[in-house]
Amino acid sequence: MIGAGWAGLAAASELSNRGCRVTLFESAHTPGGRARQVMDPTLGMIDNGQHLLLGAYEETLRLMARDVPKSVWDQAFTRLPLRLCSSDGQFRMSAPAFSPVWLKQALTLWLAKGFTLKDKWLATQLLRHLKSANGVDGEEQTVTRWLQENRQSERLITFLWEPLCLATLNTDIEQASAWLFQRIIFDALLSQDDSATDLLVPALDLTGLWPEHVCQKVSTQFGHTVREVTPLDNGVSIDGQVFEGCVLAIPAHGVTRLFDQSNQQSNPQLFDVLGGFEYRPITTCYVALDAPFALEEPLLMMRHHHGLNACKAPGQWVFDRNRCQPSSATENGRLAFVISDSLAVLAMSQQDLAQSLVSQLAHELGRNLPQGIAASRSFHEKRATFAAIPHQARPNNVSPWQGIVFAGDWTDTGYPSVLEGAVRSGIKATDGLLAQLHAKRH
Ligand SMILES: Cc1cc2nc3c(=O)[nH]c(=O)nc-3n(C[C@H](O)[C@H](O)[C@H](O)COP(=O)(O)OP(=O)(O)OC[C@H]3O[C@@H](n4cnc5c(N)ncnc54)[C@H](O)[C@@H]3O)c2cc1C
């Protein structure tokens, strides 16, 4: 196994669960990859980025429930029924506690605040259309064009579709893939499973949530950056050590470096695809206030500005970390601001960004925050996700070499770059590898 991100960990978990001996190589000293804990000297244990899971993340939740001790699992998430509210109070949508599911889905939209009756009718039509099309509506195009085709109003786009698209695809709606967006809507908003729309905010740090528990089941080599992978007749050589098989669970842009010229030249198409991804950044800014403060909701949508004005109001979501992580709550306010597709703010200094986000929040809440900023820390993850654009070629899990399979959110999962895609890819890679090894032995 190479790579202890969520894809590699899913593969490691599955392989060890099926009785295989696993050695896991990871460059970093902490498991979790792009979803991992970071110890900050002032703020304590935080994550490299605020993450949000959905009740629809079936495979991720299944593996976590299996691998994590019950005492940890019980306090792993702050689970919230779907509830999207803007910090300026103009928009509010929450799922009522009704069953059956179809009635709950319909009422969620019809009871929303901030839309006209016509908006609600048009959004309902879009969802009905998508449902009858079984989750793939029309040809592949951008999200904007798909929304226009379905006559969605400016308000629906501003308050509902754009925030959801940015949060799940990390790609501007003008560029984002309609099919990938439809997949998320279909699995979450249109699922027959009552809990699929739930928002699951990690209540523990991301490494303690699951990665460290998987690592206890396998042999790990942290701080080992693999430099060379060579397919052999009797297995696979990883930096000179021979294994029966290999799950290569590192980012697409890193795969090329591991193979020599002759392997690259005999598979030009694959290496073109691996080099063909574009990436999008995500910025998370953690802020500790110097006095008590709480939001009315665990998370709120913010009204960010676009383009040149983005630095004035960059925030898209704000999480009240005391409410989301009650076990580590502090007396004073703790907030996490999230900015998807965050190219516009990458050059801002830490202090300017934190100040600008706090001012934006105060403006949208319509009141001054009485508190000052005690400490802040920003993470700019420059390659947070691949750009979820239409017609993006993605390799499947099978590599051209016997005994080597690929895992990673970038493989052809049908999902954008999210944890559930990464985990599913790890499970699929495991199935592929075990089938190959089984066929070889018999
Ligand atoms: C800031 C941020 C916020 C996000 N928010 C969300 C969210 O809210 N919800 C959601 O579902 N998803 C979110 N995502 C996306 C999610 O984190 C990723 O889709 C997922 O973590 C990808 O996992 P992976 O295993 O495919 O890749 P990675 O996590 O990139 O794992 C690859 C691993 O391979 C290791 N590696 C690389 N090269 C080598 C080598 N040569 N030798 C050894 N090891 C190597 C790396 O160190 C890394 O640990 C977010 C991502 C970021 C960055």
Ligand as a Chemical Component Dictionary entry (heavy atoms), coordinates in Angstrom:
data_LIG
# 
_chem_comp.id                   LIG 
_chem_comp.type                 NON-POLYMER 
_chem_comp.pdbx_formal_charge   0 
_chem_comp.three_letter_code    LIG 
# 
loop_
_chem_comp_atom.comp_id 
_chem_comp_atom.atom_id 
_chem_comp_atom.alt_atom_id 
_chem_comp_atom.type_symbol 
_chem_comp_atom.charge 
_chem_comp_atom.model_Cartn_x 
_chem_comp_atom.model_Cartn_y 
_chem_comp_atom.model_Cartn_z 
_chem_comp_atom.pdbx_ordinal 
LIG C1  C1  C 0 -9.158  21.687 2.728  1  
LIG C2  C2  C 0 -9.964  20.528 2.203  2  
LIG C3  C3  C 0 -11.312 20.446 2.504  3  
LIG C4  C4  C 0 -12.068 19.377 2.016  4  
LIG N1  N1  N 0 -13.369 19.270 2.383  5  
LIG C5  C5  C 0 -14.042 18.134 2.097  6  
LIG C6  C6  C 0 -15.325 17.910 2.659  7  
LIG O1  O1  O 0 -15.849 18.734 3.397  8  
LIG N2  N2  N 0 -15.959 16.736 2.364  9  
LIG C7  C7  C 0 -15.390 15.777 1.570  10 
LIG O2  O2  O 0 -16.002 14.718 1.380  11 
LIG N3  N3  N 0 -14.158 15.976 1.015  12 
LIG C8  C8  C 0 -13.475 17.119 1.263  13 
LIG N4  N4  N 0 -12.210 17.316 0.765  14 
LIG C9  C9  C 0 -11.672 16.318 -0.183 15 
LIG C10 C10 C 0 -11.094 15.095 0.538  16 
LIG O3  O3  O 0 -10.255 15.488 1.594  17 
LIG C11 C11 C 0 -10.286 14.284 -0.481 18 
LIG O4  O4  O 0 -11.138 13.894 -1.541 19 
LIG C12 C12 C 0 -9.675  13.019 0.118  20 
LIG O5  O5  O 0 -9.034  13.275 1.339  21 
LIG C13 C13 C 0 -8.685  12.424 -0.888 22 
LIG O6  O6  O 0 -8.132  11.231 -0.368 23 
LIG P1  P1  P 0 -7.097  10.375 -1.225 24 
LIG O7  O7  O 0 -6.727  9.235  -0.385 25 
LIG O8  O8  O 0 -7.651  10.124 -2.574 26 
LIG O9  O9  O 0 -5.829  11.339 -1.471 27 
LIG P2  P2  P 0 -4.800  11.988 -0.427 28 
LIG O10 O10 O 0 -5.512  12.387 0.798  29 
LIG O11 O11 O 0 -4.091  13.051 -1.184 30 
LIG O12 O12 O 0 -3.816  10.818 -0.032 31 
LIG C14 C14 C 0 -2.633  10.510 -0.712 32 
LIG C15 C15 C 0 -1.555  10.142 0.299  33 
LIG O13 O13 O 0 -0.407  9.666  -0.400 34 
LIG C16 C16 C 0 0.756   10.165 0.230  35 
LIG N5  N5  N 0 1.844   10.119 -0.746 36 
LIG C17 C17 C 0 1.964   10.817 -1.889 37 
LIG N6  N6  N 0 3.073   10.449 -2.562 38 
LIG C18 C18 C 0 3.654   9.482  -1.829 39 
LIG C19 C19 C 0 4.835   8.684  -2.004 40 
LIG N7  N7  N 0 5.602   8.804  -3.091 41 
LIG N8  N8  N 0 5.153   7.771  -1.043 42 
LIG C20 C20 C 0 4.369   7.620  0.069  43 
LIG N9  N9  N 0 3.249   8.346  0.270  44 
LIG C21 C21 C 0 2.884   9.263  -0.674 45 
LIG C22 C22 C 0 0.344   11.571 0.655  46 
LIG O14 O14 O 0 1.187   12.081 1.679  47 
LIG C23 C23 C 0 -1.086  11.356 1.119  48 
LIG O15 O15 O 0 -1.151  11.035 2.493  49 
LIG C24 C24 C 0 -11.452 18.392 1.187  50 
LIG C25 C25 C 0 -10.089 18.491 0.870  51 
LIG C26 C26 C 0 -9.350  19.546 1.395  52 
LIG C27 C27 C 0 -7.875  19.603 1.077  53 
# 
loop_
_chem_comp_bond.comp_id 
_chem_comp_bond.atom_id_1 
_chem_comp_bond.atom_id_2 
_chem_comp_bond.value_order 
_chem_comp_bond.pdbx_ordinal 
LIG C1  C2  SING 1  
LIG C2  C3  SING 2  
LIG C2  C26 DOUB 3  
LIG C3  C4  DOUB 4  
LIG C4  N1  SING 5  
LIG C4  C24 SING 6  
LIG N1  C5  DOUB 7  
LIG C5  C6  SING 8  
LIG C5  C8  SING 9  
LIG C6  O1  DOUB 10 
LIG C6  N2  SING 11 
LIG N2  C7  SING 12 
LIG C7  O2  DOUB 13 
LIG C7  N3  SING 14 
LIG N3  C8  DOUB 15 
LIG C8  N4  SING 16 
LIG N4  C9  SING 17 
LIG N4  C24 SING 18 
LIG C9  C10 SING 19 
LIG C10 O3  SING 20 
LIG C10 C11 SING 21 
LIG C11 O4  SING 22 
LIG C11 C12 SING 23 
LIG C12 O5  SING 24 
LIG C12 C13 SING 25 
LIG C13 O6  SING 26 
LIG O6  P1  SING 27 
LIG P1  O7  DOUB 28 
LIG P1  O8  SING 29 
LIG P1  O9  SING 30 
LIG O9  P2  SING 31 
LIG P2  O10 DOUB 32 
LIG P2  O11 SING 33 
LIG P2  O12 SING 34 
LIG O12 C14 SING 35 
LIG C14 C15 SING 36 
LIG C15 O13 SING 37 
LIG C15 C23 SING 38 
LIG O13 C16 SING 39 
LIG C16 N5  SING 40 
LIG C16 C22 SING 41 
LIG N5  C17 SING 42 
LIG N5  C21 SING 43 
LIG C17 N6  DOUB 44 
LIG N6  C18 SING 45 
LIG C18 C19 SING 46 
LIG C18 C21 DOUB 47 
LIG C19 N7  SING 48 
LIG C19 N8  DOUB 49 
LIG N8  C20 SING 50 
LIG C20 N9  DOUB 51 
LIG N9  C21 SING 52 
LIG C22 O14 SING 53 
LIG C22 C23 SING 54 
LIG C23 O15 SING 55 
LIG C24 C25 DOUB 56 
LIG C25 C26 SING 57 
LIG C26 C27 SING 58 
# 
